[in-house]
Each structure stands twice: as C-alpha cells, then as structure tokens.
Amino acid sequence: MADSWVDSARRIGADLHLELSGPGGRRAALIRALREAVRSGRLAPGTRLPPYRSLAADLGVARNTVADAYAELVAEGWLTARQGSGTRVAERAEPLRRSERAAVGAPARARGPRHDLRQGVPDASSFPRAAWLASYRRALQQAPAEAFGPGDPAGRRELREALAEYLARARGVRTVPERLVICSGFAHALRLLFAPGSGVLRGPLAVEAYGLGFHRELLATAGVRTTPLPLDEDGACVGQLGRERAVLLTPAHQFPTGGPLHANRRAAVIDWARACGGVVLEDDYDGEFRYDRKPVGALQGLDPERVIYLGSVSKSLSPALRLGWMALPGRYVDGVLAAKGEREAWASVPDQLGLADLITSGSYDRHVRRMRQRYRGRRDRLVEALAAQAPHVEVTGMAAGLHAVLRLPPGTERSALEAAAREGVALDGLAAFRHPATDMAVRDGLVVGYATPPDHAYGAALDALCQGLPPYRRRHPADG
C-alpha cells in the first residue's frame, strides 16, 4: 500500500506530500516520488527538504533509506546539500514545460485575448494599495473586540456612518445610518430585495431596454418578470410605465448606452412612484465618474421614501472587494435584514472597517479624483484615436464612466466583433445587452471599456480596435 501525506510541518514548518509505490523497494520509490515532485513543479527550486530523521519518521522508513535517496538525487543534480543549510531543490532543476505538462495530463492555461476592452472593470493596477493597507491596519488596531463577534446584519456602524456622510456630500443622497444596509454588491442587493417569500419587493419589475443580462437572469431565477422600457436621447421612457410596482433605472449614466435620465423624466418617475405607491431602484454604478461637468446628484435625493439607492465599490475601487450598500426607505429595512438571514451571506467585517477608514481619512475621495482624471484621459485618447484612424465611427453617450459606445452602421455589429477578435481585442456588442422582449429599434454598436488595460498597453489596444472597425462606405443613391 502506498504511503502518502508526509507532514513535516512539526519540524520545518512545511507540508510535503509524497506517494511511495511501485517496484524496487522503499528507496527506489522515494527517489521516484521526489524526482516527480521536482519535475512537476510541486517542489520549487530552492525549497528546503525535511531532515533525514524527520522524513524517515513520517514515512515509516529507515533513516538510511532517506539519506541514500537524497544522496542519489544530489548526484543526479536534482538536489543540493550544504553543511548548515540542509538539502534543497537545485536551482537549475526546472519543472515541466507547458508541452510536457500537457503530455502527462496537466491542464495548460488557455491563451486569452491580447487586448481586453470589455466594459465594467476598473484599472486593477490603480488599486490604492498603500492607502488601503494603511486604513486596514489602522481600522484593525482601533476596532473594539466585539467587532470580531457575530455582528450586525445591517453592517458595521462605522461604515454606515461614513457612507451616510459621504453619499450626502458626493452624491446628494439623503439617508441615515439606520437606513443603510451593507451587502456584497449590486447583485446581492437584488437577491435580497426580491428574495422569494421575503415580501420585500415583487414583480413585475420595469427595466431599461438595454442593461446587463446577468441581472435579468438573476431576477428570472427569483421568479421576477421584467418588462422593458424603451430608451431615447433623454433616457428611459418612464411615461410608458404601466401596472408595475417597481422600476430599475441607471439615471446618472444609462448602462450601456451612456445617456443621463432627463430632469423632466427624473421628476416624472418620482411622481409615478408617489401616485401608485411604487418604488424606484436606482443603480448608481459609476455616478462619481463624470468628466464634462460636475456629476449629477442621485435621484434618491428627490424622495428618499420612494427610491432605493444602490451602490458599490466595484467601479471606484475593485470588484474584488465585495462591498456594496442600500439606502432604503424605512419600511423596507426590516424585510431586507430578515432576507439576509445567516451570517455566511454578510460582507467581511475587516473589509467594512477598512473601507470606513478609507472614507473618513479622505483617501477614498483622493483616489476617486485621481481615477476620474485617469479615466477622462483614457476616454479622450479613445476619441482621438477614432478621429485619426476611423473618423466615420461616432462615440455616443456622455463623457462619463468606464466605457463608451461606438455607433456602427446597421447590420455591421457582428462582423465588427469578429474583426476585433481577429485583432486580439475582447469587447462587447450592444446586442448582448438588449432585453429579449423589447420592441425598440435595434442599435448596432460596440461597448468599449477603456479602463481595463494598463497604461503601457492602452495605445496598442486602441490601434488594434481601430484596425477591426468596419471601413467607411459611401452610400449609393440606389440605396435610397
């Protein structure tokens, strides 16, 4: 029977898993197992191996068996042995190359696109590591002992107080800590609001004709039927709201088409909610990032009792930080907290404390201002590249957010996506965001996320994008 799982942590602080099997006795089996561990990369160059006596005791073999195996592998060049530093994997002992791993059945990582211009992802290299580390350390040092206990389903008071002040100042949100509930992001908020049997909200839910299909699928899984509202240059046509009792909007920056909800329609949707007892769900996914003028305040400020305000740090900081929030009318707070249920669904308390300190210290504001300048520069470079290389392609929507829409001639979206893929560019077409039940006219376009590539690769990504765009074709008179 094969011996396995050698636990050497008791002696050297590391675990070593070896399988001793096959012909030739224990010495030969140990040599094969160590050689394979080095060849496969499980034992990296420079790794210190357990002492003879420790490994022999763990494996149940004689000390000389281990000593002989080590000596053989030193002679072959797999290991090195020096007085005072023990036995280590040789620096020149290389693991299997990709082709060799494939030959023994190990999966090789698939090659992705050269240029990632997909929407929705901020510049990962710009995460404020130093500021976050300082806030995280400070928050943990100052946190009371009870912060590491069961906690409050609404979220840490420190973060709710910091958010109430920040959202009022930066987004015009009118709320108090008692009406804020911390969640793990926008999708988690939707799950809580429409949790089956919770009684918080029920469908049908009106949504914009273009939006994230993932959100529609999430709602459908919860049994919520969505009805699409057409879009025009003034945003969602809220005058077409019917018997729905709730509507989900992106009023600051419609996703993905890029326009704001006109002031008259902002007032009209509040009037609708008051008249029918309905509620507006405001997805303020990138409201802090407007470049042509000061960001428009949140719709929630017009009537905090008729709007549920939803936000997160997925665009401003990172989607890796699973932190979001809901500013709720008072009548919904208890239902949402009941829907949260067990603690396993709650956001990490240390992350909440770190974000609270990041906000109160002013570091969050400084980071947002810095990223606003960077993303504005990215968008300007996109516009300039198109003007120089594809002047017939128009950038639509306002100067805001982390993406732009390129309007294409009718019927060219699919071919443009295929051409971009051949150039190694990953991006989305507008069709991917279209509600399947909408009857509004089809719009051909590309949704270009300009935040994702690192600075040094952005120029090449723009060149590749422009190479894949459809060429200008003069309209023939016979076409009408």
N, C-alpha and C positions, 0 to 999 in steps of 0.2 A: 504493500500500500504506500502511496506517495506521501511524504511528509510535506506540509505546507504551512504558510504564515509564520515566518520566523519573526518573533517580536524582540527586537534588540533595543527597544526604547529604554529598558531598565538600565542599560549600561552606557549607551552612546547617544540616546535621545533621538533615535530614528528607527522606523519600522522597515523590515526587509522581507519581502515575500518571495519564497523560493519553492519550487516543486522538484523533489528528488524522486526520479523514476527512471525506468529504462535499464538496459543491460549494463554489466561491468562493475557492479557494486556501488557503495556509497561515495567513494572518492570520485569515480567517473561521473556519477550522477550530479555531484556538487559542482564539478568543473563545467559540465554542460549547462547547468542552471545559471551559474554565474556568468558564463560566456554569453548565454542568450539574454540575460538581463542587461548586459552592457551593449550587446549588438542592437537590441530593440530600443535602447534609449531609456529604459526604466532606471538604470544606474548611469547617471550623467558623468562626464569626465570630471575628476576631482572629488567625487563622492568618497567619503571615508567608510570603509567596511568595518564590521564588528571585529573585535579581537578574537583570536583563535578560540579561547576558552569560552567566551560568551556565545559565539555562534555554534560551537560544538554542543554546549549545554542546551541551547534552544532546539537544535536539530536531533539531539539524542545520538550523536556520533562521537567517535574518539577525537580528542584534540589533535592528534597527529593527522587524522583524515583531513581536517580543515587546513592544517599547516601545509600538508602536501598539495592540496588543491590550490591554495594561494601561491605556493612556490611555482607550480606548473604554469599558472596564468601570468605570473610575473615574467617567467622565462619566455612566454609567448608574446609578451608585450601588452596584454590586456590590463595588467595591474602594475603598480609601482609600490615599492616598500622601502621606507627610510626610517632609520632609528629616530624615535621620538615623535614621528608623525603618523605612524601606523601604516596600514595598507590602504591604498586608494586606487580608484579607477584612473587609468592612464589618460593624460590629456589628449593624446593622439588616438585614443580608442573612440572611433566615430560610430554613432548609431546608424541604423539602416537608412539609406536614402529613400526618397519617396517611391521610386520604382521597386526597390527591394521590399518595402513595406507592403506594397500592393501585391507582390508575389506571394507573401505569406498571409494575405488576407486582411491586413490592417487598412482601414479606410483612408484614402487620400483626400485632403481638403479640396473642394471644388473651387475652381478659379472664378472669381466674381468679375463684375464689370470694372473697367479701368477708371471710369468717372461716375460718381454717384450724385445725380442731381434729383433724387427723389425728394418729395416735399416732406415737411413735418419734423425734420431732425435738425437740431441746432449744431453749431460747430463744436464737436466734442473736445477739440484741443483748447477751447477757450474757457472750459470749466474753471472757475476761480479756486484752484486747489489751495493756495496759501490762505486765502480769506476763509474758505470753508474749514480748513484744518484748524485755524485759529479760533473760529466760532465754535466748532465742535469741541475742541479741548476746553475752552472757557465754559461752555454750557455744561459739560460733564463735571467740571470741577465745582461749579456753583449749584448743580442740581441737588435738591433735597433727596434724602434716602427714599422717600415714598414714590419718587419718580420711577423707580425700578420695580415697583409693585404692580398690581393688576391694572390700575389706571382708570381713566375716564373714557367711555366710548365716544364722547364728543371731541376728544383730543386734548393735548396739554393746554392748560390755561395760558402758559407763557406764549405759545404760538398763536392762539386765538386772539389774545390781546394785541400782539404785534401785528397780526393781519388786519384786525379791525381798524387800527390806526393807519396802516399802510394803504389799504384799499380805499379808505375815505380820502386820503391825501392824493394818491396817484390815479385812482380810477373813479372817484366820486361815488363810491358805494356807501350806503347808509345802513349800518348794522352795528351790533354789539357782540361781545364775545359769546354771550349766551345763545345767540342765533347762528353762530358759526359751528360747523361740524367738519372735522378733518377726515379726509378719506385718502385713498391711494391713487387718485387721478380721476379724470372725467368719466372713463368707462365704469369705474367703481361707483361713482356718484349716480350714473344712470341705473346701475343694478340696484342700488339702494332705493332710489325713488320709485322704481317700477317693480320691486320685488313682489312676485306672486303671493297674494294673501296678506301683504303688509298693509294695504289700504292707504298708502301714501298718495300715489297717483295711479290712474288707469288710462288706458287708451280709449278711443283712437287719439293719436298724437300727430299734430301737423308738423311737418318738417320742410326744410327748403329743398327744392327740386334737385339741387346738386349738394352733396355732402358725403361724409365718409360712409362707405358701405358697411364697414365694421360696426358702426353704431346702429345702423338699421338691422343688421343681423342679430346684434345683442338684444335689441328691443323685440324682434320677432321671437327669439328664444324665450323671452319672458311673456310671450302671448300678447304683445302690444302691436296693434296695427298702425302703420304710419301712412299718412296721406300727404302728397307733395304739394307745396305751394310754388307756383311759377316765380321766376326771377326776371327782373328787367334792370335798367340802369339805376333805379332807385332802391334796389334790393328786393327782398321778398314781398310778394303782392299780398299783404296781410288783409286787404279788403276782401279776399276770397276765402277767409276763414269761415267755416260752416258750423257744424254741430260739435266740433272738437272742444274739449275742455282744457287742452294744454297745447302749446306750440313751442318748438325748439328752434332758436334763432342764433345766428352769429352776427349780431348787429354792428359791431365795431369794424369787422373785416370779413365779409361773407366768404365762407370756405366752400369751394376753392376759387370761385370766380373773381373775388377780390374787391368788390364794391362795398360801401357802407350802407346801412339802412337809413334812408332819408329821414330828416327830422319830422316831417309830417307823418310818416309811417310809424316812427317810434311812438309818437303821441297816439296814433290810431290803434296800435296793438295794445297799449295800456287801456284805452277806452274800451276795447273789445273785452279785455280780461275783467274789467270792472262791471261791464254790463251783463256778462254771462256767468260771472263767478269763476272764470278760468284763471290759468296761471301761465306765465311766460318763463321758459327755461332759457337763460342767457349763457351761451358758451363764449366766454371771453378768453379764447385760447391764445391770442397773441396781441391783446389790446394795448400793451405797453410799447409796441413797436410800430410807430407811425413816423414817417420821415419827411413828409411835405409840410406838416404843421403839427401843432400840439395834439396828442391823442384825444379823441372824443371820449367823454365820460361814459360810464356804464349806464345802460338802460335801466338797471335796477334803481338808480337814484331817483327816477321819476315816480316810482311807487314800490317801496320795499315789501308791501303786503301782497303784491301781485306778480313779483318777479323772483325767481330762484336764480341766484347768481352762482356760476360755476367757474372755477379757475384751477390752475395747477402750475408747477414749475417745469413742466416738460419742455416748454419752448424757451423760457427765460434762463433756466439752469441746465437741466438734463432730464431726459426721460428715465434715466437710471435711478433718480431719486423719486420714489413712488409716493409723492406728496401732492395732494390737491385739497380743495375746500369747497364748501357750500355755504353761501349766506342765504338763510332760509326765512320765509315768513314764519312768525311764531307758531302758527297752527300746525306746521309740518315737523317741527323739531323732534317731538317725542316719537313720532312714527318712524322717522329716519334712524333715530338711535335704537329703536326696537328692531329695525331691519338689520342693523349692523350685527347684532347677536354676539356670537362668541368672539373672544379676543383675537383669535387667529387672523381675523379679517382686518384688524386695526393696523394703522400705519406705525412704523417703528418710532418709539418714544425718543431714543437718542437723535434720530434724524429730525424729529419735530423740534427738539430743543436746539439743535444746531441751526435750523432754519430761523427759529425765533431770534437767536442771537445775531445771525447774518443780517436780518432786517433791522433790528433795533440798533445795531452798531453802525448802520449806514452802508455797510459793504454791499448789500443787495442793490441799493439804489445806484451805487457807483458801477457795479457790474452791468446793470441794465443800460445805463447811459453809455458805457463803453461798447456794449454789444449793439446798441442802436446805431452808433456811428459805424461800426464794422459792417453791419448788415446793409446799411444805407450805401456804403461804398461798394458792397457786393452787387447790389441791385443796379447801381449806376454803371458798373462795369458790364453787366449783362446788357443794359440798354445801349451802351457804346459799342459793344461787340456786334450786336444785331444791326445797328446803324451802319457799321462799316462792312459787314460781311453778308447780311441778309436784310437790307432796308425795306423789303416788301413785307416782312413779318412784324406785326404790331404787338407791343407789350400792353396788355389791358389791365384794368384794375388800378387802384390807387397805390401810391408808394408806401407800402406797409408790410409788416410780417416777414416771413422767412421764405416766401415763394412768390412767383409771378406767373401769369398765364399768357402764353403766346397764341394769338389768334391765327388760325390756319384757314386756307380756302376750303370750302365744303368738300368732303369726301377724301381729304388728304391725311387725316389724323393717323390712320393705321399705317400707311406707308411711311409717314414721318417717324413713327415709333420704331418700325423695322429698320429704317435707315440709321436712326440713332443707336440702336442695338449693334448694328454692324460697325459703328464707330466706337463701340465700347462704352456707350453712355446709357445709364439706367435712369429713367424718368417715367412719369405717368401721363396718360392722355385724359382729357376731360371726360370721355365716355365712361371711365372707370368709376366716376363719382355720381353719375346720373341715376336718379331714382327710377326703378323699372316701371313704375306706374305713372310717371309724368307724361303729359301730352304737349309740353312746351317744345319749341323748335330745337332741333339738335344743334349743338355748338361744337365745332371742331377746334381743338386746341391742345397745347402741351402745358402741363403744370410743372414748372421748373423750380426745384428747391435750390436756392443759391447759398444756403447756409452750411451745408454738409461738408463740401470739400475743404481740406486745409488750404491755407493761403497760397502755399507754393504750388499747388496743383490746380488752382481755380482757373488760371488762364488757359491751360491745356484743355480743361473740361469745357470751357466756353468755345474754344476753337473746334473741338470735336462735335459739340452741339450744333454749331452753325454749319459744319460740313454735312450734317444729316438732315438739314431743313429742306423742304421742297423748294425747287428753283422757281423764280418768278416766271409766270406765263402770261403773256399779253392776251387779253380776252378777244376772241374772234367775233366780228359783228354777227355772224350766223348764230352765235350762242344766245343772242337776244339781250 
